[in-house]
């Protein structure tokens, strides 16, 4: 009986020791598991949780629209070349004129009087010239005769010297008369030019604008009296951002509409400034239009659609996911759990959506949240798309 009790006691002791060992091992595993779980949580907490989107393909449009101002294709300044009193004004704003047409008449009486005086002086000089030419002919014959006599020994050498002196004096008179005639003629020519300029004429054909002259006004050289605007051809002037200017070419087709008119006018790109405006960073582009019926007038607003013949693929994304500033836009892309910076070119904006002209292929995973917490190279966790 006592032997059985001893055996039973040993069994109980063995079971107790095994239980203690089991629970000790189980407890160690639980603690280690808890530690591992805590470490994983700590690693996960260092990654920024983000949402991502994919770009949508933009609907292909016929082209891009721009605000425009209508301008004359060319302008000519009407100005006075001479001083004088205005005695007649032959135009008003809006008058259609042709190149060379008289616009302003200055008082030219004084110039005409000067021409008469110069013409009289010219006649006097010409009369003196006729007399001098007769004397020259007589002096030349006398010199030739005396020279022959001297050679024959019939007269003294001094006679020839006196004849030569007289001949030189007559030739000097002839030169003086020629100079007087030339001076008088030059004066007359200059006065005739001045007289012609007393009529101010249209420098080009077009429509008069900016009239700034009246009868009785005294003008000095350079006074601007108005402008002539050639609007048979007319320009629509637009400004294009530096990021988009590479898409525009000379002779590219365009359609122009007035803001209050649905009539479409066809034109082509005429010029692109070689450098951007320092303040706006935009290039000035001019579209030339045929305006034979003069329905378009300078100074009005219009809208221009530049036809895009290339039809390159583009995408749209929310404006809110675009970072940076004009000329330096970019987005953050999920690159296998790492933030990657991708430069993009922005086109038209509509309904808080931005057209991306270049920089995206369409399959990118673009980060759309917590952008202010990210920088290139950060690790992220995507929570939704």
C-alpha positions as CSV (number, residue, x, y, z in Angstrom):
1,X,0.0,0.0,0.0
2,X,2.7,2.4,0.9
3,X,4.6,1.4,-2.3
4,X,1.6,2.4,-4.4
5,X,1.5,5.8,-2.7
6,X,5.2,6.4,-3.4
7,X,4.7,5.6,-7.1
8,X,1.6,7.9,-7.3
9,X,3.5,10.7,-5.7
10,X,6.3,10.4,-8.2
11,X,3.8,10.6,-11.1
12,X,2.3,13.8,-9.7
13,X,5.7,15.3,-9.3
14,X,6.6,14.5,-12.9
15,X,3.3,15.9,-14.2
16,X,3.8,19.1,-12.3
17,X,7.4,19.6,-13.5
18,X,6.2,19.0,-17.2
19,X,3.4,21.5,-16.8
20,X,5.8,24.2,-15.4
21,X,8.1,23.6,-18.3
22,X,5.2,23.8,-20.8
23,X,3.8,27.0,-19.5
24,X,7.3,28.5,-19.3
25,X,8.0,27.7,-23.0
26,X,4.5,28.9,-24.1
27,X,5.0,32.1,-22.2
28,X,8.3,32.8,-23.9
29,X,6.8,32.2,-27.3
30,X,3.9,34.6,-26.5
31,X,6.3,37.3,-25.4
32,X,8.5,36.9,-28.5
33,X,5.5,37.0,-30.7
34,X,4.3,40.1,-29.0
35,X,7.7,41.7,-29.5
36,X,7.8,40.7,-33.2
37,X,4.3,42.2,-33.7
38,X,5.4,45.4,-32.0
39,X,8.4,45.7,-34.2
40,X,6.4,45.1,-37.3
41,X,3.9,47.8,-36.1
42,X,6.8,50.2,-35.5
43,X,8.2,49.6,-39.1
44,X,4.7,50.0,-40.6
45,X,4.1,53.3,-38.7
46,X,7.2,54.9,-40.4
47,X,5.5,54.7,-43.8
48,X,3.0,57.4,-44.9
49,X,-0.4,56.0,-45.8
50,X,-1.6,57.4,-49.2
51,X,-4.3,57.1,-51.8
52,X,-3.4,56.9,-55.4
53,X,-5.1,57.6,-58.7
54,X,-4.4,56.8,-62.4
55,X,-4.6,59.5,-65.1
56,X,-7.5,59.5,-67.5
57,X,-7.0,59.9,-71.2
58,X,-8.1,63.4,-72.4
59,X,-10.7,63.7,-75.1
60,X,-9.1,64.9,-78.3
61,X,-10.2,68.4,-79.1
62,X,-9.8,70.4,-82.3
63,X,-7.2,72.7,-80.7
64,X,-6.5,75.1,-77.9
65,X,-8.4,78.3,-77.1
66,X,-6.8,81.7,-76.2
67,X,-8.0,85.2,-75.5
68,X,-7.0,87.6,-78.2
69,X,-7.0,91.3,-79.1
70,X,-7.6,92.4,-82.6
71,X,-4.9,94.7,-84.1
72,X,-4.2,96.4,-87.4
73,X,-1.8,94.4,-89.6
74,X,0.3,97.6,-90.0
75,X,0.1,101.2,-89.0
76,X,1.5,104.4,-90.5
77,X,2.1,107.5,-88.5
78,X,0.9,110.8,-90.0
79,X,3.3,113.6,-89.1
80,X,4.5,116.9,-90.4
81,X,8.0,117.3,-91.9
82,X,7.8,121.1,-91.9
83,X,6.8,124.0,-89.7
84,X,3.7,125.9,-90.7
85,X,0.1,126.9,-90.0
86,X,-2.6,124.4,-90.8
87,X,-5.1,125.9,-93.3
88,X,-7.0,122.7,-94.2
89,X,-7.7,119.3,-92.7
90,X,-8.9,116.8,-95.2
91,X,-9.7,113.7,-93.0
92,X,-11.7,112.5,-90.0
93,X,-11.3,109.3,-88.0
94,X,-12.7,106.3,-89.9
95,X,-12.0,107.7,-93.3
96,X,-10.6,105.2,-95.8
97,X,-7.6,106.7,-97.5
98,X,-5.0,105.5,-100.0
99,X,-1.3,105.9,-99.9
100,X,-0.2,109.4,-100.9
101,X,-3.6,111.0,-100.5
102,X,-3.5,114.6,-99.1
103,X,-4.6,114.8,-95.4
104,X,-3.4,118.2,-94.1
105,X,-2.5,121.4,-96.0
106,X,-0.1,123.9,-94.4
107,X,0.3,127.6,-95.4
108,X,2.8,127.5,-98.2
109,X,2.8,131.2,-99.4
110,X,6.1,132.1,-97.8
111,X,7.7,129.1,-99.5
112,X,6.3,130.1,-102.8
113,X,7.7,133.6,-102.4
114,X,11.1,132.2,-101.6
115,X,10.9,130.1,-104.7
116,X,10.2,133.2,-106.8
117,X,13.1,135.0,-105.3
118,X,15.4,132.1,-106.0
119,X,14.2,131.8,-109.6
120,X,14.9,135.5,-110.1
121,X,18.4,135.0,-108.8
122,X,18.8,132.1,-111.1
123,X,17.9,134.2,-114.1
124,X,20.3,136.9,-113.1
125,X,23.1,134.4,-112.8
126,X,22.3,132.9,-116.2
127,X,22.4,136.3,-117.8
128,X,25.7,137.0,-116.2
129,X,26.9,133.7,-117.5
130,X,25.9,134.5,-121.1
131,X,27.9,137.8,-120.9
132,X,30.9,136.0,-119.3
133,X,30.8,133.4,-122.1
134,X,30.9,136.1,-124.7
135,X,33.9,137.8,-123.0
136,X,35.6,134.4,-122.7
137,X,35.2,133.8,-126.4
138,X,36.6,137.3,-127.2
139,X,39.5,136.9,-124.7
140,X,40.4,133.5,-126.1
141,X,40.6,134.9,-129.7
142,X,42.7,137.8,-128.6
143,X,45.1,135.5,-126.7
144,X,45.5,133.2,-129.7
145,X,46.2,136.1,-132.1
146,X,48.8,137.7,-129.8
147,X,50.5,134.3,-129.2
148,X,50.9,133.9,-133.0
149,X,52.4,137.3,-133.4
150,X,54.8,136.7,-130.5
151,X,55.9,133.5,-132.2
152,X,56.5,135.5,-135.4
153,X,58.4,138.2,-133.5
154,X,55.9,140.9,-134.4
155,X,55.0,141.9,-130.8
156,X,56.7,141.8,-127.5
157,X,56.3,138.9,-125.0
158,X,54.7,141.2,-122.5
159,X,51.7,141.6,-124.7
160,X,51.1,137.8,-124.5
161,X,51.4,137.9,-120.8
162,X,48.8,140.6,-120.5
163,X,46.4,138.7,-122.8
164,X,46.9,135.5,-120.7
165,X,46.0,137.4,-117.5
166,X,42.8,138.8,-119.0
167,X,41.9,135.3,-120.2
168,X,42.3,133.8,-116.7
169,X,40.2,136.6,-115.2
170,X,37.3,135.9,-117.6
171,X,37.6,132.2,-116.9
172,X,37.3,132.9,-113.1
173,X,34.2,135.0,-113.8
174,X,32.8,132.0,-115.7
175,X,33.4,129.7,-112.8
176,X,31.8,132.2,-110.4
177,X,28.7,132.4,-112.6
178,X,28.5,128.6,-112.8
179,X,28.6,128.4,-109.0
180,X,25.9,131.0,-108.6
181,X,23.7,129.2,-111.1
182,X,24.2,125.9,-109.2
183,X,23.5,127.5,-105.8
184,X,20.3,129.1,-107.1
185,X,19.2,125.8,-108.6
186,X,19.9,123.9,-105.4
187,X,17.9,126.5,-103.4
188,X,15.0,126.1,-105.8
189,X,15.1,122.3,-105.6
190,X,15.1,122.4,-101.8
191,X,12.3,124.9,-101.7
192,X,10.3,122.7,-104.1
193,X,10.7,119.8,-101.8
194,X,9.6,122.0,-98.8
195,X,6.6,123.1,-100.9
196,X,5.6,119.5,-101.6
197,X,5.9,118.7,-97.9
198,X,3.5,121.5,-97.0
199,X,0.9,118.9,-97.9
200,X,0.9,116.0,-95.4
201,X,0.0,112.8,-97.1
202,X,-1.1,109.3,-96.1
203,X,2.0,107.0,-95.6
204,X,0.0,103.9,-96.4
205,X,-3.5,102.9,-97.4
206,X,-6.0,102.2,-94.6
207,X,-8.4,103.7,-92.2
208,X,-7.7,107.0,-90.3
209,X,-7.6,106.9,-86.6
210,X,-6.3,109.1,-83.7
211,X,-6.9,112.5,-85.4
212,X,-4.8,115.1,-83.6
213,X,-4.9,118.2,-85.7
214,X,-7.1,121.2,-86.4
215,X,-7.3,124.3,-88.7
216,X,-5.2,127.2,-87.4
217,X,-2.8,125.0,-85.4
218,X,0.9,125.7,-85.9
219,X,2.9,122.6,-86.5
220,X,6.6,121.8,-86.1
221,X,8.5,118.9,-87.7
222,X,7.6,115.6,-86.1
223,X,4.1,116.5,-84.8
224,X,2.0,113.4,-84.9
225,X,-1.4,114.2,-86.5
226,X,-3.0,110.7,-86.5
227,X,-2.4,107.2,-87.7
228,X,-3.4,105.2,-90.8
229,X,-4.3,101.6,-89.9
230,X,-4.3,98.9,-92.6
231,X,-7.1,96.6,-91.7
232,X,-7.6,94.8,-95.0
233,X,-5.4,92.3,-93.3
234,X,-5.8,92.2,-89.5
235,X,-4.1,90.4,-86.7
236,X,-5.4,88.6,-83.6
237,X,-2.7,88.9,-80.9
238,X,-2.5,86.2,-78.2
239,X,-0.1,85.2,-75.4
240,X,1.2,81.6,-75.1
241,X,2.8,80.2,-72.0
242,X,6.4,79.1,-72.3
243,X,5.4,75.5,-71.6
244,X,3.2,75.4,-74.7
245,X,5.0,77.6,-77.2
246,X,6.8,74.6,-78.8
247,X,3.5,73.3,-80.0
248,X,2.9,76.4,-82.2
249,X,4.4,76.9,-85.7
250,X,4.4,79.6,-88.3
251,X,1.5,79.1,-90.9
252,X,-0.4,77.0,-88.3
253,X,-4.1,77.3,-89.0
254,X,-6.4,79.1,-86.6
255,X,-10.0,80.1,-86.2
256,X,-11.0,83.5,-84.7
257,X,-14.4,84.5,-83.2
258,X,-15.5,87.8,-81.6
259,X,-16.8,87.3,-78.1
260,X,-20.2,88.7,-79.0
261,X,-20.3,87.1,-82.5
262,X,-20.4,83.5,-83.6
263,X,-19.0,84.3,-87.1
264,X,-15.7,82.4,-87.6
265,X,-12.7,83.9,-89.4
266,X,-10.0,81.7,-90.7
267,X,-6.3,82.7,-90.3
268,X,-2.8,81.4,-89.9
269,X,0.0,82.1,-87.4
270,X,2.0,85.0,-88.8
271,X,4.7,85.6,-86.2
272,X,6.0,84.4,-82.9
273,X,8.2,86.7,-80.7
274,X,11.7,85.2,-80.3
275,X,11.7,85.9,-76.6
276,X,9.2,85.7,-73.8
277,X,7.9,88.7,-71.8
278,X,10.0,89.0,-68.7
279,X,7.0,89.4,-66.4
280,X,4.5,86.9,-67.8
281,X,7.0,84.4,-69.2
282,X,4.7,84.2,-72.2
283,X,5.3,84.6,-76.0
284,X,3.3,87.0,-78.2
285,X,1.8,85.2,-81.2
286,X,0.0,87.0,-84.1
287,X,-2.6,85.3,-86.3
288,X,-3.2,87.1,-89.6
289,X,-6.8,87.2,-91.0
290,X,-8.2,88.4,-94.3
291,X,-10.5,91.4,-93.5
292,X,-11.5,92.7,-97.0
293,X,-15.0,93.5,-95.9
294,X,-13.6,95.5,-92.9
295,X,-15.9,93.7,-90.5
296,X,-13.1,93.3,-87.9
297,X,-11.9,96.4,-86.1
298,X,-8.8,97.0,-84.0
299,X,-9.1,97.1,-80.2
300,X,-11.9,94.5,-79.8
301,X,-11.6,91.2,-77.9
302,X,-11.8,87.8,-79.5
303,X,-11.0,84.2,-78.9
304,X,-8.6,82.2,-81.0
305,X,-8.5,78.4,-81.5
306,X,-5.2,77.1,-82.8
307,X,-5.8,74.0,-84.8
308,X,-3.7,71.1,-83.5
309,X,-2.8,68.8,-86.5
310,X,-0.5,66.6,-84.4
311,X,-3.3,65.1,-82.2
312,X,-0.8,63.9,-79.6
313,X,-2.2,61.8,-76.7
314,X,-2.7,63.7,-73.5
315,X,-4.2,62.9,-70.1
316,X,-6.1,64.7,-67.4
317,X,-5.6,64.6,-63.6
318,X,-7.0,66.6,-60.7
319,X,-5.3,70.0,-60.3
320,X,-4.9,69.2,-56.6
321,X,-2.2,66.5,-57.2
322,X,0.0,68.8,-59.2
323,X,3.0,70.3,-57.3
324,X,5.4,73.1,-58.2
325,X,4.9,76.4,-60.1
326,X,4.6,77.6,-63.7
327,X,7.2,76.0,-65.9
328,X,8.2,73.5,-63.2
329,X,5.2,71.3,-62.5
330,X,5.5,67.7,-61.2
331,X,3.5,64.9,-59.5
332,X,4.4,62.2,-57.0
333,X,4.2,58.6,-58.3
334,X,4.1,55.3,-56.4
335,X,7.1,53.4,-57.6
336,X,6.8,50.0,-55.8
337,X,6.2,51.6,-52.5
338,X,8.7,54.5,-52.9
339,X,7.8,58.1,-53.8
340,X,9.1,59.2,-57.3
341,X,9.0,62.7,-58.6
342,X,7.7,63.0,-62.2
343,X,7.9,66.3,-64.2
344,X,4.8,67.1,-66.3
345,X,3.8,69.7,-68.8
346,X,0.4,71.2,-68.1
347,X,-2.1,72.3,-70.8
348,X,-5.7,73.5,-70.5
349,X,-7.5,73.7,-67.2
350,X,-11.2,72.8,-66.8
351,X,-13.5,71.7,-64.0
352,X,-10.5,71.4,-61.6
353,X,-8.9,69.0,-64.0
354,X,-5.5,69.7,-65.7
355,X,-4.6,68.5,-69.1
356,X,-1.1,66.9,-69.1
357,X,0.5,67.4,-72.5
358,X,3.7,65.4,-71.6
359,X,5.3,63.5,-68.8
360,X,2.7,60.7,-68.3
361,X,2.1,57.5,-70.2
362,X,-1.3,56.8,-68.6
363,X,-0.4,53.8,-66.5
364,X,1.2,55.7,-63.6
365,X,0.0,55.3,-60.0
366,X,-0.2,59.0,-58.9
367,X,-0.3,59.8,-55.2
368,X,-3.3,62.0,-54.4
369,X,-3.2,62.5,-50.6
370,X,-0.7,63.6,-47.9
371,X,1.4,65.3,-50.5
372,X,2.8,67.9,-48.0
373,X,4.2,65.0,-46.0
374,X,6.2,63.4,-48.8
375,X,9.4,63.9,-50.7
376,X,11.1,61.8,-53.3
377,X,12.5,58.6,-52.0
378,X,10.0,58.2,-49.0
379,X,8.4,54.8,-48.4
380,X,4.6,54.7,-48.6
381,X,1.7,52.4,-47.9
382,X,-1.2,52.6,-50.4
383,X,-4.5,52.3,-48.6
384,X,-6.9,52.8,-51.6
385,X,-7.0,53.6,-55.3
